[in-house]
Amino acid sequence: MQLSASALSNNIGSILYSNGEIDEATSRFHDCINDAHCETKKAGLAWFLRKLQRQSVAFPSKEDHHVGVNGANGHHLTTTCTRRGSIAEAVLTHEEFCDQKTPLGFEYFYEPITVYDNTDVKAAAWMNLAFLQYSSSAKLETVRKTLEKAKPTTPFMKAIQRNNLGVLYFRLSQTKMALDCFVEASARLDEFRIEKSASPWKTEEELSSSSKIHKQYIQMSVLLNYARICVRLNNAKKATALVDELDTLVRSIPHHSHVHNALLNRMRWISNVAKFYIMGMIHQRQENLTTSLELYREFLQKARHDLGHDHLHVATVLYLKGMVLFDQRKLHHAMLAQLASLRIHESHQDITDDDDGSGGNEPEMARVMYSVARTLHDREEFTDALRMYNRTLQLQKELAWKQQECNISVDVVTTLCNVARVHHIIGDIDACLRDNYEIVSYAKQLSGGKKHPFVADRLVVLGNVLVEAGKMEDAMKAFADAARVSGDGENGVRSSPFDVDARSAASLAKAGLQHPGAATA
């Protein structure tokens, strides 16, 4: 079939993209979208395309070469293949494009799409343009809008689009939208499921012409992303089923030494992430802490070997390992894991900025800092805990301002509650009072001025501290406000959506904070 001028422009852009000529590739994709070339220029475009194809074959780069793998319905997806073919190179090559910002447990497809007929030509160009924007750390909302403009008609192309949209929505903190995208991507791939009896893994020549490789890679990516979002939504049963389904696909991947396809190594990496990281989180949520810890240790061993000790994926799992050890009350070992994670995040702070609007690695860094402060708190190292809480509080306020142009968030209130506890424990009543007044003010703003049990709880806490400070009139006013906010005249302890420290409430109350409502904030 003769390709249109727009299809030729897209294919030229795909090769330029693979060669790293980003600006020229972007221009070619725009030419395709805007029908910039009339059909009379087809001969010149076809000649230029053949020239680029010959150059790609005759002059492969020093570090890698490109192998084409047929996709589906007339689409071709270009795969970068390293000569050494290690998992490390496959992962790092992927992240060279994705800038290490795709969260661990998610897979964002970025390979340039070449068309072999005139179906979905503009959809391919829009998707290629979105791949370029993502790899260039454009604003995530900009990438999302570009990807939404692609209107693919074939299920395979739809699956790629919905998969990538799901990752974008997750990074934009729109979990429900992300779930819908992954569910739809999975549905689109149903007709492309590889039969168990099929065995495409024979020779490298057959690998380079088999459409099953990319189909399986896309299917594994969708399953991984779907499982990860299910973990976030605490649907452990569905997540486990998805990991099991992914594992059946992995069994057909060869382990022959002569296979040097980076895509195959990327698929093995996805398998490791699902088997150890995803399942580790599932067991952690089910409180199977020993199993979870073993899985995290196994993942860390593989990740350190493949990626190095200072990779952000290592930091992510070190943090989770620290949380498991914290729950096991192995506070010293938990502290070591959390501090190691924090050190890695700090070393990446200047590298992974938030130009794309996601906050870079700062949200995860704030969680790690908070966990360090919590561990210090439970170890009764109150001065160090206070210092780390204040660092956490500063970062959380900065993040809240970037995301919603105010310095108030649930995380800010949670950390401030712990700051108030520590001030009370060390006997700094004046600082404790300032903290509690600030907490009440923030809580009222977060509740929108409506009655809320958390506001009533914090007013009771404030009243207790005022009694200790000898300010009886102010204390009576705080208790009256609490009764009015609660709506039933009771000042009892209530559960709260901000209650993340309930498990340590009893020990904190014994440490000096007499009213249990203060310790369960």
Stockholm file with secondary structure:
# STOCKHOLM 1.0

chainA/1-521         MQLSASALSNNIGSILYSNGEIDEATSRFHDCINDAHCETKKAGLAWFLRKLQRQSVAFPSKEDHHVGVNGANGHHLTTTCTRRGSIAEAVLTHEEFCDQKTPLGFEYFYEPITVYDNTDVKAAAWMNLAFLQYSSSAKLETVRKTLEKAKPTTPFMKAIQRNNLGVLYFRLSQTKMALDCFVEASARLDEFRIEKSASPWKTEEELSSSSKIHKQYIQMSVLLNYARICVRLNNAKKATALVDELDTLVRSIPHHSHVHNALLNRMRWISNVAKFYIMGMIHQRQENLTTSLELYREFLQKARHDLGHDHLHVATVLYLKGMVLFDQRKLHHAMLAQLASLRIHESHQDITDDDDGSGGNEPEMARVMYSVARTLHDREEFTDALRMYNRTLQLQKELAWKQQECNISVDVVTTLCNVARVHHIIGDIDACLRDNYEIVSYAKQLSGGKKHPFVADRLVVLGNVLVEAGKMEDAMKAFADAARVSGDGENGVRSSPFDVDARSAASLAKAGLQHPGAATA
#=GR chainA/1-521 SS CCCCHHHHHHHHHHHHHHTTCHHHHHHHHHHHHTTCSCGGGHHHHHHHHHHHHHHHHHSCCSSEEEEEEECSTTEEEEEEEESSCCHHHHHHHHHHHHTTCSCTTCCCCCCCEEESSSSSHHHHHHHHHHHHHHHTTCCHHHHHHHHHHCCCCSHHHHHHHHHHHHHHHHHTTCHHHHHHHHHHHHHHHGGGCCCTTCCCCSCHHHHTTCTHHHHHHHHHHHHHHHHHHHHHTTCHHHHHHHHHHHHHHHTTSCCCTTCCCHHHHHHHHHHHIIIIIIHHHHHHHTTCHHHHHHHHHHHHHHHHHHHCTTCHHHHHHHHHHHHHHHHTTCHHHHHHHHHHHHHHHHHTTTTSCCTTSSCTTHHHHHHHHHHHHHHHHHTTCHHHHHHHHHHHHHHHHHHHHHHHSSSCCHHHHHHHHHHHHHHHHTTCHHHHHHHHHHHHHHHHHHTTTSCCHHHHHHHHHHHHHHHHTTCHHHHHHHHHHHHHHHSSSCCCCCCCTTCCCGGGHHHHHHTTCCSHHHHTC
#=GC SS_cons         CCCCHHHHHHHHHHHHHHTTCHHHHHHHHHHHHTTCSCGGGHHHHHHHHHHHHHHHHHSCCSSEEEEEEECSTTEEEEEEEESSCCHHHHHHHHHHHHTTCSCTTCCCCCCCEEESSSSSHHHHHHHHHHHHHHHTTCCHHHHHHHHHHCCCCSHHHHHHHHHHHHHHHHHTTCHHHHHHHHHHHHHHHGGGCCCTTCCCCSCHHHHTTCTHHHHHHHHHHHHHHHHHHHHHTTCHHHHHHHHHHHHHHHTTSCCCTTCCCHHHHHHHHHHHIIIIIIHHHHHHHTTCHHHHHHHHHHHHHHHHHHHCTTCHHHHHHHHHHHHHHHHTTCHHHHHHHHHHHHHHHHHTTTTSCCTTSSCTTHHHHHHHHHHHHHHHHHTTCHHHHHHHHHHHHHHHHHHHHHHHSSSCCHHHHHHHHHHHHHHHHTTCHHHHHHHHHHHHHHHHHHTTTSCCHHHHHHHHHHHHHHHHTTCHHHHHHHHHHHHHHHSSSCCCCCCCTTCCCGGGHHHHHHTTCCSHHHHTC
//
